[in-house]
C-alpha cells in the first residue's frame, strides 16, 4: 500500500485518525516484526516489541520534529525497544524462524522472496537454472539456506542486512535507524552479504558433488 506524504500521515495521526493508523499497521508491522526478531528470542517477544513501539509512537507523535522520515523514526524506536528487551532476555536468538511465522505464512513467504531476490545476481546460473518443478524446490532450499545464514550472523550484521536486503531500506535510512556511520553500515553489510554468499557457495558445491 502506498502511504500519503509524511506530513499528511503525521497530521492524521495527531488528529486521532484510526484509518490512517490502521494503514500504517498494515504497511509496516510485518517488516517491524522481522527487524524486532533479529534482537529477541521468540516471535511472541517480537510481537510485544512491535506493540510497545506503536504505543510509543502514538504517545510521542505530537513531539515528532520531522528531522528524519516518519518510517525511520518509527523503526528507530522499534530497534531501541528491541535492543532493550533482547538485553534483558540474554538468550540465543533462533532467528531463522522469523521467515515463517505461525499464522502469517504470506508475510514469511514475502520476506523469503525479498531475501532470495537480493542474491539473485549471485544465484544466476545456479538456483535459477533449473526448470520447474525442480527449480521451485531448489529455490525453497536456497531460501532456507539464506535464513540459516542470517541466523548465524552477529546481531549488528543481521540487523543491517535485514533492513537493507529484506526490508529494502536505503543506506541512509539504515544509518539513521541504527544510529551508525555510513562507513560502519558498509562494513557490516559487506560482511553479512559475504557470509551469506559463502554459505550458498558451500550449499551449491555440496549439491554439485551429490550429482
DOGUMAR-844782 format. One record per residue: residue in one letter; x, y, z of N, C-alpha, C in turn. Coordinates in Angstrom, 3 decimals, decimal comma. Layout:
   aa        npx        npy        npz       capx       capy       capz        cpx        cpy        cpz
    a          X          Y          Z          X          Y          Z          X          Y          Z
...
***
This chain:
   aa        npx        npy        npz       capx       capy       capz        cpx        cpy        cpz
    x      0,846     -1,208      0,000      0,000      0,000      0,000      0,876      1,252      0,000
    x      0,559      2,215     -0,864      1,308      3,462     -0,899      0,689      4,446      0,092
    x      1,510      4,913      1,013      1,036      5,845      2,023      1,104      7,282      1,507
    x      0,281      8,173      2,060      0,387      9,590      1,708      1,723     10,165      2,176
    x      2,065     11,387      1,792      3,290     12,029      2,285      3,308     12,081      3,814
    x      4,514     12,124      4,366      4,667     12,106      5,822      3,843     13,187      6,519
    x      3,843     14,389      5,961      3,118     15,484      6,623      1,637     15,147      6,788
    x      1,069     14,512      5,772     -0,348     14,138      5,844     -0,573     13,020      6,858
    x      0,349     12,058      6,860      0,225     10,946      7,810      0,349     11,456      9,241
    x      1,322     12,316      9,484      1,542     12,844     10,834      0,334     13,650     11,299
    x     -0,194     14,488     10,414     -1,376     15,281     10,780     -2,557     14,373     11,111
    x     -2,718     13,293     10,338     -3,813     12,365     10,600     -3,632     11,656     11,934
    x     -2,420     11,240     12,224     -2,163     10,568     13,499     -2,407     11,506     14,675
    x     -1,976     12,736     14,527     -2,190     13,709     15,606     -3,666     14,016     15,803
    x     -4,439     13,834     14,763     -5,880     14,074     14,858     -6,642     12,830     15,318
    x     -5,907     11,746     15,560     -6,547     10,521     16,015     -7,252      9,739     14,925
    x     -6,748      9,832     13,705     -7,358      9,154     12,563     -7,064      7,652     12,642
    x     -8,065      6,873     13,003     -7,876      5,441     13,174     -7,599      4,736     11,852
    x     -8,175      5,200     10,767     -7,946      4,586      9,464     -6,488      4,740      9,033
    x     -5,912      5,914      9,292     -4,514      6,111      8,945     -3,612      5,228      9,801
    x     -3,933      5,115     11,079     -3,139      4,258     11,950     -3,216      2,810     11,471
    x     -4,400      2,372     11,078     -4,569      1,011     10,562     -3,760      0,810      9,284
    x     -3,688      1,840      8,447     -2,905      1,753      7,211     -1,423      1,586      7,521
    x     -0,939      2,308      8,523      0,458      2,148      8,932      0,712      0,746      9,452
    x     -0,195      0,240     10,267     -0,055     -1,116     10,784      0,039     -2,125      9,647
    x     -0,847     -2,015      8,672     -0,865     -2,947      7,544      0,414     -2,853      6,718
    x      0,949     -1,646      6,596      2,096     -1,425      5,717      3,417     -1,813      6,359
    x      3,599     -1,536      7,645      4,911     -1,666      8,266      5,040     -2,757      9,323
    x      3,941     -3,272      9,850      4,057     -4,164     11,008      4,803     -5,458     10,711
    x      4,599     -6,048      9,537      5,311     -7,290      9,234      6,820     -7,070      9,179
    x      7,228     -5,984      8,532      8,648     -5,671      8,494      9,193     -5,364      9,874
    x      8,407     -4,680     10,686      8,830     -4,374     12,051      9,020     -5,653     12,866
    x      8,146     -6,631     12,657      8,289     -7,914     13,348      9,595     -8,595     12,971
    x      9,948     -8,569     11,679     11,189     -9,217     11,258     12,408     -8,512     11,826
    x     12,373     -7,185     11,850     13,509     -6,455     12,412     13,597     -6,697     13,924
    x     12,478     -6,650     14,615     12,478     -6,918     16,059     13,012     -8,312     16,347
    x     12,700     -9,238     15,454     13,090    -10,637     15,666     14,592    -10,829     15,605
    x     15,317     -9,878     15,008     16,770    -10,000     14,981     17,386     -9,768     16,356
    x     16,625     -9,216     17,289     17,147     -8,891     18,609     16,591     -9,761     19,733
    x     15,407    -10,330     19,565     14,754    -11,037     20,665     14,625    -12,521     20,337
    x     14,290    -13,312     21,361     14,432    -14,755     21,243     13,209    -15,498     20,747
    x     12,043    -14,878     20,738     10,841    -15,590     20,318      9,947    -14,692     19,467
    x      9,085    -15,274     18,642      8,113    -14,474     17,898      7,196    -13,679     18,822
    x      6,872    -14,264     19,972      5,995    -13,570     20,914      6,657    -12,307     21,447
    x      7,944    -12,397     21,734      8,680    -11,216     22,198      8,698    -10,135     21,122
    x      8,890    -10,561     19,869      8,901     -9,602     18,769      7,554     -8,901     18,652
    x      6,470     -9,649     18,814      5,142     -9,045     18,749      4,957     -8,010     19,853
    x      5,462     -8,315     21,045      5,341     -7,364     22,148      6,181     -6,117     21,886
    x      7,350     -6,305     21,282      8,188     -5,160     20,927      7,452     -4,251     19,946
    x      6,822     -4,844     18,946      6,085     -4,048     17,959      4,915     -3,323     18,618
    x      4,198     -4,010     19,489      3,091     -3,369     20,194      3,575     -2,198     21,041
    x      4,679     -2,419     21,764      5,239     -1,345     22,589      5,692     -0,169     21,719
    x      6,225     -0,498     20,538      6,680      0,558     19,630      5,507      1,411     19,170
    x      4,414      0,777     18,760      3,266      1,550     18,307      2,681      2,406     19,428
    x      2,679      1,885     20,644      2,208      2,681     21,787      3,107      3,900     21,986
    x      4,421      3,679     21,850      5,360      4,793     21,995      5,178      5,822     20,888
    x      4,919      5,348     19,679      4,708      6,256     18,549      3,497      7,143     18,798
    x      2,389      6,534     19,198      1,176      7,314     19,467      1,403      8,302     20,598
    x      2,160      7,883     21,615      2,412      8,774     22,741      3,341      9,927     22,416
    x      4,188      9,739     21,392      5,201     10,750     21,099      4,974     11,486     19,784
    x      3,904     11,153     19,052      3,729     11,729     17,718      3,623     13,255     17,767
    x      3,065     13,811     18,820      2,934     15,272     18,910      4,293     15,959     19,004
    x      5,287     15,244     19,503      6,617     15,845     19,664      7,561     15,502     18,515
    x      7,082     14,740     17,528      7,922     14,393     16,385      8,274     15,657     15,609
    x      9,565     15,897     15,398     10,034     17,147     14,787     10,344     17,025     13,303
    x     10,255     15,835     12,753     10,474     15,683     11,322     11,917     15,784     10,887
    x     12,851     15,519     11,777     14,267     15,560     11,394     14,661     14,360     10,542
    x     13,856     13,330     10,570     14,033     12,166      9,708     12,660     11,814      9,147
    x     12,609     10,819      8,275     11,310     10,385      7,784     10,532      9,717      8,915
    x      9,226      9,652      8,757      8,395      9,024      9,779      8,770      7,552      9,941
    x      9,002      6,868      8,824      9,377      5,452      8,898     10,675      5,264      9,657
    x     11,676      6,095      9,365     12,948      5,995     10,059     12,767      6,207     11,552
    x     11,988      7,206     11,920     11,734      7,500     13,336     11,067      6,315     14,034
    x     10,057      5,737     13,383      9,341      4,603     13,983     10,260      3,391     14,109
    x     11,039      3,112     13,082     11,931      1,954     13,141     13,055      2,176     14,145
    x     13,468      3,410     14,354     14,476      3,678     15,388     13,914      3,375     16,768
    x     12,671      3,768     17,010     12,013      3,430     18,272     11,921      1,915     18,422
    x     11,576      1,244     17,324     11,473     -0,207     17,336     12,801     -0,854     17,718
    x     13,871     -0,446     17,081     15,182     -1,043     17,334     15,617     -0,800     18,775
    x     15,434      0,411     19,272     15,816      0,692     20,655     15,004     -0,148     21,634
    x     13,714     -0,317     21,347     12,861     -1,140     22,196     13,292     -2,596     22,145
    x     13,590     -3,084     20,947     14,003     -4,479     20,780     15,357     -4,742     21,432
    x     16,276     -3,803     21,309     17,585     -3,966     21,941     17,453     -4,128     23,451
    x     16,650     -3,283     24,046     16,471     -3,348     25,499     15,866     -4,681     25,915
    x     14,871     -5,130     25,175     14,246     -6,403     25,520     15,218     -7,557     25,288
    x     15,946     -7,507     24,181     16,915     -8,562     23,900     17,990     -8,648     24,955
    x     18,440     -7,494     25,456     19,453     -7,490     26,512     18,910     -8,124     27,789
    x     17,625     -7,895     28,055     17,023     -8,499     29,255     16,891    -10,011     29,091
    x     16,590    -10,445     27,895     16,404    -11,881     27,675     17,722    -12,635     27,737
    x     18,777    -12,020     27,142     20,122    -12,613     27,174     20,107    -14,084     26,773
    x     19,442    -14,366     25,670     19,397    -15,747     25,182     19,780    -15,764     23,711
    x     20,189    -16,945     23,248     20,487    -17,107     21,835     19,209    -16,946     21,029
    x     19,310    -16,235     19,931     18,130    -15,949     19,127     17,971    -16,991     18,024
    x     16,932    -17,836     18,077     16,682    -18,787     16,986     16,020    -18,061     15,825
    x     16,805    -17,283     15,073     16,225    -16,272     14,201     15,654    -16,824     12,908
    x     16,090    -18,006     12,495     15,651    -18,475     11,180     14,148    -18,615     11,087
    x     13,464    -18,807     12,216     12,007    -18,934     12,187     11,317    -17,623     11,871
    x     12,058    -16,530     11,827     11,450    -15,235     11,524     10,877    -15,198     10,115
    x     11,387    -16,057      9,204     10,880    -16,073      7,848      9,544    -16,792      7,737
    x      9,235    -17,690      8,669      7,997    -18,458      8,596      7,288    -18,374      9,930
    x      6,570    -17,310     10,144      5,875    -17,099     11,406      4,530    -17,801     11,385
    x      4,208    -18,457     12,514      2,907    -19,098     12,619      1,815    -18,053     12,439
    x      0,819    -18,407     11,621     -0,300    -17,501     11,414     -0,023    -16,409     10,416
    x      1,176    -16,373      9,849      1,499    -15,316      8,893      2,313    -15,889      7,741
    x      1,821    -16,938      7,085      2,609    -17,558      6,026      2,873    -16,635      4,864
    x      1,947    -15,751      4,531      2,167    -14,852      3,402      3,308    -13,889      3,689
    x      3,345    -13,355      4,919      4,432    -12,469      5,290      5,758    -13,183      5,271
    x      5,768    -14,441      5,718      7,001    -15,214      5,704      7,498    -15,455      4,298
    x      6,586    -15,820      3,397      6,992    -16,054      2,017      7,486    -14,774      1,366
    x      6,840    -13,646      1,675      7,260    -12,375      1,095      8,660    -12,008      1,556
    x      8,945    -12,214      2,829     10,281    -11,923      3,353     11,313    -12,826      2,699
    x     10,996    -14,114      2,589     11,918    -15,050      1,961     12,199    -14,649      0,522
    x     11,153    -14,241     -0,185     11,320    -13,860     -1,579     12,219    -12,647     -1,719
    x     12,066    -11,667     -0,833     12,910    -10,472     -0,922     14,369    -10,808     -0,624
    x     14,601    -11,652      0,363     15,971    -12,062      0,653     16,561    -12,837     -0,521
    x     15,765    -13,723     -1,104     16,205    -14,500     -2,269     16,529    -13,570     -3,436
    x     15,641    -12,606     -3,679     15,854    -11,671     -4,783     17,123    -10,848     -4,595
    x     17,459    -10,541     -3,343     18,651     -9,738     -3,079     19,915    -10,447     -3,548
    x     19,871    -11,783     -3,591     21,034    -12,550     -4,013     20,845    -13,131     -5,415
    x     19,863    -12,622     -6,143     19,572    -13,142     -7,477     20,778    -13,097     -8,420
    x     21,558    -11,986     -8,444     22,720    -11,991     -9,348     23,701    -13,107     -9,012
    x     23,892    -13,348     -7,722     24,803    -14,418     -7,310     24,237    -15,787     -7,690
    x     22,915    -15,925     -7,630     22,267    -17,204     -7,872     22,110    -17,513     -9,359
    x     22,306    -16,515    -10,200     22,139    -16,736    -11,640     23,028    -17,881    -12,101
    x     22,433    -18,812    -12,850     23,188    -19,959    -13,316     23,261    -21,070    -12,297
    x     22,685    -20,844    -11,109     22,664    -21,887    -10,083     21,208    -22,251     -9,813
    x     20,604    -21,579     -8,808     19,218    -21,913     -8,464     18,262    -21,559     -9,590
    x     18,579    -20,507    -10,353     17,652    -20,056    -11,385     17,763    -20,861    -12,676
    x     18,730    -21,779    -12,753     18,944    -22,502    -13,999     18,058    -23,737    -14,127
    x     17,464    -24,180    -13,016     16,669    -25,402    -13,044     15,255    -25,127    -13,530
    x     14,671    -26,099    -14,175     13,300    -25,958    -14,647     12,331    -26,339    -13,541
    x     11,145    -25,743    -13,538     10,095    -26,111    -12,593      9,630    -27,535    -12,936
    x      9,225    -28,371    -11,927      9,121    -28,008    -10,512     10,425    -28,134     -9,728
    x     11,465    -28,722    -10,362     12,729    -28,890     -9,652     13,279    -27,544     -9,209
    x     13,133    -26,518    -10,069     13,628    -25,194     -9,724     12,918    -24,607     -8,531
    x     11,623    -24,874     -8,403     10,867    -24,356     -7,261     11,347    -24,984     -5,963
    x     11,624    -26,276     -6,000     12,140    -26,964     -4,813     13,502    -26,409     -4,444
    x     14,359    -26,224     -5,436     15,692    -25,704     -5,174     15,627    -24,285     -4,630
    x     14,729    -23,462     -5,195     14,588    -22,097     -4,704     14,164    -22,095     -3,240
    x     13,266    -22,998     -2,876     12,846    -23,105     -1,483     14,009    -23,500     -0,594
    x     14,841    -24,414     -1,064     16,009    -24,831     -0,296     17,008    -23,682     -0,145
    x     17,161    -22,896     -1,213     18,077    -21,754     -1,147     17,576    -20,722     -0,139
    x     16,259    -20,460     -0,143     15,707    -19,521      0,830     15,967    -20,003      2,255
    x     15,873    -21,309      2,449     16,156    -21,863      3,781     17,621    -21,643      4,145
    x     18,516    -21,837      3,186     19,941    -21,620      3,439     20,223    -20,149      3,775
    x     19,547    -19,240      3,081     19,712    -17,820      3,372     19,249    -17,513      4,788
    x     18,085    -18,050      5,174     17,566    -17,811      6,515     18,515    -18,346      7,571
    x     19,073    -19,535      7,342     20,012    -20,117      8,300     21,296    -19,294      8,378
    x     21,748    -18,804      7,221     22,945    -17,962      7,214     22,715    -16,675      7,991
    x     21,547    -16,064      7,801     21,224    -14,855      8,549     21,158    -15,140     10,041
    x     20,639    -16,300     10,406     20,512    -16,647     11,819     21,867    -16,757     12,493
    x     22,906    -17,113     11,719     24,241    -17,292     12,284     25,030    -15,989     12,401
    x     24,523    -14,909     11,823     25,262    -13,650     11,826     25,242    -12,981     13,198
    x     26,277    -12,199     13,513     26,190    -11,320     14,681     25,012    -10,372     14,522
    x     24,416     -9,975     15,625     23,156     -9,237     15,556     23,287     -7,932     14,775
    x     24,421     -7,228     14,871     24,558     -5,963     14,159     24,596     -6,191     12,647
    x     25,310     -7,234     12,202     25,315     -7,551     10,777     23,933     -7,982     10,322
    x     23,267     -8,790     11,129     21,941     -9,281     10,762     20,936     -8,144     10,649
    x     20,978     -7,208     11,574     20,028     -6,102     11,523     20,250     -5,240     10,288
    x     21,507     -5,044      9,904     21,800     -4,236      8,713     21,321     -4,939      7,449
    x     21,640     -6,215      7,302     21,270     -6,902      6,070     19,761     -7,107      5,988
    x     19,092     -7,303      7,119     17,636     -7,427      7,095     17,002     -6,110      6,659
    x     17,482     -5,005      7,216     16,929     -3,711      6,834     17,198     -3,401      5,371
    x     18,414     -3,684      4,896     18,761     -3,355      3,511     18,154     -4,326      2,513
    x     18,406     -5,634      2,686     18,094     -6,604      1,647     16,732     -7,270      1,803
    x     16,159     -7,240      2,991     14,831     -7,807      3,181     13,771     -6,708      3,186
    x     14,016     -5,652      3,960     13,025     -4,581      4,071     13,194     -3,483      3,028
    x     14,326     -3,474      2,326     14,502     -2,532      1,231     14,826     -1,115      1,653
    x     15,348     -0,927      2,858     15,724      0,416      3,314     16,969      0,891      2,573
    x     17,101      2,196      2,416     18,311      2,759      1,834     19,427      2,751      2,876
    x     20,656      2,951      2,414     21,771      3,001      3,357     21,610      4,153      4,335
    x     21,081      5,279      3,844     20,868      6,424      4,727     19,835      6,100      5,805
    x     18,769      5,415      5,414     17,745      5,028      6,395     18,315      4,080      7,437
    x     19,132      3,130      6,992     19,726      2,185      7,935     20,619      2,907      8,937
    x     21,405      3,843      8,444     22,275      4,609      9,343     21,450      5,380     10,378
    x     20,354      5,974      9,943     19,501      6,717     10,865     18,812      5,798     11,865
    x     18,310      4,667     11,388     17,591      3,750     12,260     18,509      3,153     13,317
    x     19,684      2,700     12,882     20,608      2,028     13,794     21,592      2,984     14,455
    x     21,566      4,239     14,007     22,465      5,267     14,554     23,931      4,843     14,427
    x     24,290      4,507     13,177     25,657      4,133     12,858     26,151      5,007     11,718
    x     27,458      5,010     11,515     28,033      5,821     10,449     27,888      5,113      9,103
    x     27,936      5,877      8,006     27,887      5,228      6,685     28,989      4,186      6,496
    x     30,192      4,494      6,980     31,297      3,538      6,845     31,006      2,251      7,606
    x     30,480      2,386      8,810     30,134      1,206      9,607     29,041      0,396      8,938
    x     28,060      1,073      8,391     26,976      0,386      7,687     27,516     -0,407      6,510
    x     28,435      0,180      5,756     29,006     -0,519      4,597     29,777     -1,759      5,023
    x     30,565     -1,627      6,085     31,361     -2,762      6,568     30,457     -3,894      7,048
    x     29,459     -3,545      7,856     28,549     -4,562      8,387     27,783     -5,260      7,268
    x     27,319     -4,484      6,286     26,572     -5,067      5,177     27,460     -5,969      4,334
    x     28,687     -5,504      4,069     29,624     -6,314      3,276     29,913     -7,638      3,969
    x     30,176     -7,598      5,265     30,473     -8,833      5,992     29,273     -9,767      6,013
    x     28,079     -9,198      6,190     26,880    -10,025      6,230     26,634    -10,684      4,875
    x     26,724     -9,897      3,803     26,495    -10,461      2,474     27,550    -11,506      2,128
    x     28,795    -11,252      2,525     29,864    -12,208      2,267     29,592    -13,529      2,967
    x     29,122    -13,461      4,210     28,823    -14,674      4,967     27,685    -15,458      4,329
    x     26,653    -14,750      3,864     25,527    -15,431      3,225     25,974    -16,074      1,922
    x     26,751    -15,350      1,126     27,230    -15,909     -0,136     28,117    -17,129      0,105
    x     28,946    -17,070      1,153     29,825    -18,204      1,455     29,004    -19,447      1,788
    x     27,939    -19,258      2,544     27,087    -20,403      2,865     26,419    -20,954      1,606
    x     25,984    -20,053      0,727     25,360    -20,506     -0,517     26,371    -21,223     -1,412
    x     27,615    -20,743     -1,447     28,656    -21,422     -2,216     28,840    -22,845     -1,704
    x     28,915    -22,995     -0,386     29,074    -24,334      0,197     27,889    -25,218     -0,155
    x     26,703    -24,633     -0,104     25,491    -25,403     -0,417     25,522    -25,891     -1,858
    x     25,845    -24,993     -2,798     25,836    -25,386     -4,205     26,971    -26,383     -4,523
    x     28,109    -26,225     -3,850     29,198    -27,194     -4,043     28,763    -28,577     -3,578
    x     28,058    -28,622     -2,441     27,554    -29,894     -1,932     26,541    -30,502     -2,881
    x     25,643    -29,655     -3,419     24,646    -30,122     -4,371     25,307    -30,671     -5,636
    x     26,345    -29,965     -6,104     27,040    -30,399     -7,325     27,761    -31,712     -7,094
    x     28,372    -31,886     -5,928     29,100    -33,118     -5,622     28,164    -34,306     -5,529
    x     26,912    -34,031     -5,146     25,938    -35,121     -4,984     25,358    -35,588     -6,311
    x     25,581    -34,792     -7,373     25,016    -35,162     -8,676     25,792    -36,314     -9,325
***
